[in-house]
Amino acid sequence: MITKTDELREMSAEQLQLTLGETAENLFRLRIQAQTERLDAPSELRKSRRLIARIKSIQRERELAENPRPSKRKKAKTKKTGSGHA
């Protein structure tokens, strides 16, 4: 299982997606195993969750790099109501 962020960053988008799928499937199997029997290494659950988070973070970084958001955010318009005094 790949854990180094640098190695993940070097992967193509397709490789990342494939690794994400494999890791999600592995996490699913580990969760089922945890419910039905004793896990040999409970820490594998945490490692899988963190790897999935790393991959998703890298995918999001790349998405934002391709389509940067405008730097200025528009303020939401608020309705001004009268004080009610006549």
Phi and psi in degrees as a GROMACS rama.xvg file:
@    title "Ramachandran Plot"
@    xaxis  label "Phi"
@    yaxis  label "Psi"
@TYPE xy
-78.9193  132.618  ILE-2
-125.61  -15.5144  THR-3
-80.4233  128.587  LYS-4
-62.2384  -36.1454  THR-5
-61.2879  -39.8786  ASP-6
-65.2558  -38.5587  GLU-7
-66.0086  -40.5356  LEU-8
-64.8963  -27.0941  ARG-9
-77.6814  -15.4479  GLU-10
-75.0674  153.358  MET-11
-76.9312  169.497  SER-12
-60.4814  -39.3161  ALA-13
-66.8315  -41.1076  GLU-14
-64.6325  -40.5222  GLN-15
-62.6011  -44.224  LEU-16
-62.5282  -40.9834  GLN-17
-64.7024  -44.5868  LEU-18
-63.7284  -39.2057  THR-19
-61.2189  -45.1885  LEU-20
-62.2056  -45.0412  GLY-21
-63.4014  -41.5846  GLU-22
-69.3831  -39.5308  THR-23
-64.0497  -40.6168  ALA-24
-64.5176  -42.1349  GLU-25
-62.963  -41.5245  ASN-26
-62.3414  -41.7271  LEU-27
-58.9943  -47.3651  PHE-28
-61.7853  -40.4354  ARG-29
-63.926  -39.6898  LEU-30
-65.3078  -41.1393  ARG-31
-63.0966  -44.9147  ILE-32
-62.7749  -37.6716  GLN-33
-65.1192  -32.3644  ALA-34
-79.9002  -31.024  GLN-35
-98.0427  -25.6406  THR-36
-154.196  176.069  GLU-37
-78.6983  134.224  ARG-38
-79.1502  142.345  LEU-39
-69.9932  -39.7929  ASP-40
-137.099  90.7555  ALA-41
-58.917  -22.8781  PRO-42
-66.1785  -17.7582  SER-43
-63.5568  -31.1524  GLU-44
-60.3625  -49.2329  LEU-45
-63.3752  -43.2947  ARG-46
-61.3365  -41.6355  LYS-47
-65.8436  -44.5229  SER-48
-60.8135  -42.7649  ARG-49
-69.0533  -37.0079  ARG-50
-63.9466  -42.8054  LEU-51
-60.0346  -43.7419  ILE-52
-63.147  -41.2239  ALA-53
-62.2235  -45.1316  ARG-54
-62.6745  -45.3995  ILE-55
-64.322  -35.7786  LYS-56
-64.7543  -43.3148  SER-57
-65.3551  -40.9308  ILE-58
-62.0476  -41.0752  GLN-59
-67.4403  -40.4656  ARG-60
-58.6965  -44.0065  GLU-61
-66.1537  -39.4418  ARG-62
-61.3733  -44.0825  GLU-63
-69.4018  -31.7272  LEU-64
-67.9747  -34.2164  ALA-65
-74.8697  -40.1984  GLU-66
-125.482  77.9811  ASN-67
-66.2429  142.324  PRO-68
-79.8439  154.934  ARG-69
-61.4796  142.261  PRO-70
-73.5165  -28.013  SER-71
-97.3387  130.929  LYS-72
-98.1518  138.424  ARG-73
-78.6393  139.356  LYS-74
-77.7396  144.179  LYS-75
-71.0509  136.022  ALA-76
-76.6927  134.095  LYS-77
-113.672  142.159  THR-78
-79.2564  133.195  LYS-79
-94.8243  123.591  LYS-80
-105.418  148.431  THR-81
-67.2983  163.394  GLY-82
-74.0412  -11.5763  SER-83
88.1561  -2.8626  GLY-84
-92.7337  137.841  HIS-85
